[in-house]
Amino acid sequence: MSKTVFVTGGAGYVGSHCAKAFSQAGWHVVTYDNLSRGDRDLVKWGPLIEGDILDSLKLTAALNDIRPDAVAHFAAFAYVAESFREPERYYQNNVVGTMRLLDAMRETRVPQLVFSSSCATYGVNAELITEDTPQLPINPYGETKLACEKMIQAYGRAHGLRSVILRYFNAAGCDPQGETGERHDPEPHVIPLAIRGAMDGDFEFNIFGNDYETPDGTCVRDYIHVSDLGHAHEKALNYLQQGGESVELNLGTGHGHSVLELADAVSKIAGREIPKTFGPRRDGDPPQLVASVEKAHQVLGWQPRYSDLDHIISTAWAWFQAERNRSP
Ligand SMILES: NC(=O)c1ccc[n+]([C@@H]2O[C@H](COP(=O)([O-])OP(=O)(O)OC[C@H]3O[C@@H](n4cnc5c(N)ncnc54)[C@H](O)[C@@H]3O)[C@@H](O)[C@H]2O)c1
């Protein structure tokens, strides 16, 4: 009989791609999402329970009813700039929400968790970031993710919860079959914005800061294809099923690309120059974030397969073209 995974935030960008990966690997997938930032039509790989992780009663009832083997927890707010403006909403949704989930899992005896953490927990680092690099976040969003990590580890020590904490770097690209993709409103992510610059003649792609100590002065990030994240999450579920101990793992590629490199790659695929402007640096943006991914390779036997920059951009380009054709 197939195992069941309860996916919080499965109507969102990363969660829907992971739901597809779980389903393709034979898991029965149940999504729990309040649709505050996700879309019903992206829940394609199993039923949707519309609910909030802050709603303990509904969450506990859903877990009691479904009796999942594991939870994959994606539900959160994830915009750095917004987290500076409204830290209270971030602490409430991300930290209190995760606590409600852990308590509901404890009450209903669900023993395994895969958690979406972030490179935003690390802060400023010039070097390749390993899992042992000190976690010193420089924005409230990263602080909330670090608080969740600590809470999950403490519940593990006290109550026996086993977890895989996955710290992803920049999730990017879209499902190569076009079945799900990225849909944020407003869109804060750099690749969709560069693509918009290439598609809309009147939209200028703004680059925040070109005076960083990086090769071309713009921020360097490690872009990991969202289908590679899906594959890693599925391996993390299997690892826990086989009795693996709690662990924290980076998910990236080990290579960084600057914002200007990325804009050039989008121009190449679009066949037209992107109108660019340069603005001031943004609060909370470290100059460089690049992952060491050795540990994920060793523990899960996982390696990125789809994260070549041109592939990332061409899958995103195809998704945004199709979205444009879908909209009236
Ligand atoms: N996108 C990235 O580059 C990236 C990088 C590192 C970590 N992450 C983490 O991955 C996870 C998913 O990110 P994403 O980019 O897919 O975001 P997203 O906004 O596309 O998806 C989040 C989903 O969670 C749901 N949600 C939010 N609050 C909820 C609540 N209280 N109850 C129920 N559902 C709720 C939203 O409706 C949405 O469907 C987040 O935890 C984020 O912190 C994302």
The ligand as an ORCA input file, in Angstrom:
! r2SCAN-3c Opt
* xyz 0 1
  N      11.149     30.104     -3.220
  C      12.379     30.031     -2.721
  O      13.377     30.403     -3.386
  C      12.620     29.469     -1.346
  C      13.934     29.383     -0.870
  C      14.160     28.847      0.402
  C      13.089     28.408      1.169
  N      11.820     28.524      0.704
  C      10.723     28.037      1.556
  O       9.941     27.137      0.793
  C       8.570     27.190      1.204
  C       7.688     27.420      0.000
  O       8.073     28.639     -0.639
  P       7.376     29.093     -2.009
  O       8.335     29.951     -2.726
  O       6.791     27.901     -2.666
  O       6.221     30.017     -1.431
  P       4.701     30.154     -1.932
  O       4.198     31.418     -1.340
  O       4.600     29.953     -3.407
  O       3.986     28.900     -1.229
  C       3.623     28.909      0.139
  C       2.275     28.209      0.258
  O       1.927     28.141      1.638
  C       0.573     28.545      1.796
  N       0.436     29.099      3.141
  C       1.049     30.194      3.660
  N       0.680     30.379      4.935
  C      -0.186     29.384      5.240
  C      -0.910     29.033      6.404
  N      -0.859     29.780      7.514
  N      -1.694     27.927      6.377
  C      -1.788     27.179      5.246
  N      -1.123     27.471      4.105
  C      -0.338     28.553      4.103
  C       0.319     29.554      0.699
  O      -1.043     29.689      0.370
  C       1.150     28.962     -0.451
  O       0.387     28.056     -1.212
  C       8.495     28.295      2.251
  O       8.525     27.693      3.529
  C       9.752     29.113      2.001
  O      10.187     29.740      3.195
  C      11.554     29.048     -0.543
*
